[in-house]
């Protein structure tokens, strides 16, 4: 799998900050997330924001694999994704981060009115 970078842009006060997500990034489901499944559709709902994302079974498997231990690279390798699927997975992860469903392990993320605030931990 080739290294690719996905930028998730978030607005913080009057600044635009970019969170870089690469293949070594470790993601995890946010605290308080609710997950519902019906007829092959999965709703991942974050009541604290509130925000959500609806996926199919394959995308749900990707999101649920974000356990705070495995890197993105480990997840896509364990699922034997081809190059096109890897690109789609990166887009899914970016969307899930933007919506607050996933968080980057080790990053300080604060959610306020559907806007992600990213701060480096120093």
C-alpha positions in Angstrom: 0.0 0.0 0.0 1.4 3.4 -1.0 1.6 6.2 1.6 -1.2 8.7 1.2 -2.2 11.7 3.2 -5.7 12.9 3.8 -6.2 16.4 5.2 -9.2 17.0 7.4 -9.8 20.7 7.7 -11.4 22.1 10.7 -12.3 25.6 11.7 -11.0 26.8 15.1 -12.0 30.3 16.0 -10.8 32.3 13.1 -8.0 30.0 12.1 -8.2 27.0 9.7 -6.2 24.1 11.1 -5.3 20.9 9.2 -5.2 17.5 10.8 -3.0 15.2 8.9 -4.0 11.6 8.7 -1.5 9.1 7.3 -1.1 5.3 7.2 0.6 5.3 10.6 -2.2 7.2 12.3 -4.0 5.4 15.0 -7.8 6.1 15.2 -10.4 5.2 17.7 -14.1 5.4 18.1 -15.1 8.5 20.1 -16.3 8.2 23.6 -20.1 8.1 23.9 -20.7 6.9 20.3 -23.9 5.1 19.7 -24.0 2.4 16.9 -27.2 1.0 15.4 -27.6 -1.5 12.5 -30.7 -2.2 10.5 -31.0 -3.9 7.1 -27.3 -3.6 6.3 -27.1 0.1 7.1 -25.1 1.3 10.1 -25.8 4.6 12.0 -22.8 5.9 14.0 -24.3 8.7 16.2 -22.4 11.1 18.4 -25.0 12.6 20.7 -22.7 15.1 22.3 -22.2 17.1 19.1 -24.8 15.9 17.7 -23.5 14.5 14.4 -23.6 11.1 12.7 -22.6 9.1 9.7 -24.5 6.3 8.0 -22.5 3.5 6.3 -22.9 0.1 4.6 -21.5 -3.1 6.2 -18.1 -2.8 4.7 -17.6 0.8 5.9 -18.9 -0.1 9.3 -16.3 -2.9 9.5 -13.6 -0.3 8.8 -14.9 2.1 11.4 -15.3 -0.6 14.1 -11.8 -1.7 13.4 -10.5 1.6 14.8 -9.8 0.3 18.2 -7.1 2.8 19.3 -4.4 0.1 18.9 -4.1 -0.6 15.1 -2.8 2.0 12.7 -4.7 2.7 9.5 -2.1 0.7 7.6 -2.7 -2.4 9.9 -6.5 -2.1 9.5 -6.4 -2.0 5.7 -3.8 -4.8 5.5 -5.8 -7.0 7.8 -8.9 -6.6 5.5 -6.8 -7.1 2.3 -8.0 -4.0 0.6 -6.9 -3.1 -2.9 -5.6 0.3 -3.9 -9.0 1.7 -4.8 -10.5 0.4 -1.5 -7.6 1.9 0.4 -8.3 5.3 -1.1 -12.0 4.9 -0.2 -11.1 3.9 3.3 -8.9 7.0 3.7 -11.9 9.2 2.6 -14.2 7.4 5.1 -11.8 7.9 7.9 -11.4 11.6 7.1 -15.2 12.0 7.0 -15.6 10.1 10.3 -13.0 12.4 11.9 -14.7 15.5 10.6 -18.0 14.3 12.0 -16.5 13.4 15.4 -17.2 9.6 15.0 -13.4 8.8 15.1 -10.7 10.6 17.0 -6.9 10.5 16.5 -5.3 8.7 19.4 -3.0 11.0 21.2 -4.6 14.2 19.8 -6.6 16.6 22.0 -9.9 17.0 20.2 -12.6 19.3 21.6 -16.0 19.3 20.0 -18.2 22.5 20.0 -21.2 23.1 17.8 -20.2 20.5 15.2 -16.7 22.0 14.7 -13.6 20.1 15.6 -10.9 21.9 17.4 -7.5 20.3 17.1 -4.6 21.1 19.5 -1.2 19.4 19.5 -0.4 17.7 22.8 2.8 19.3 24.1 
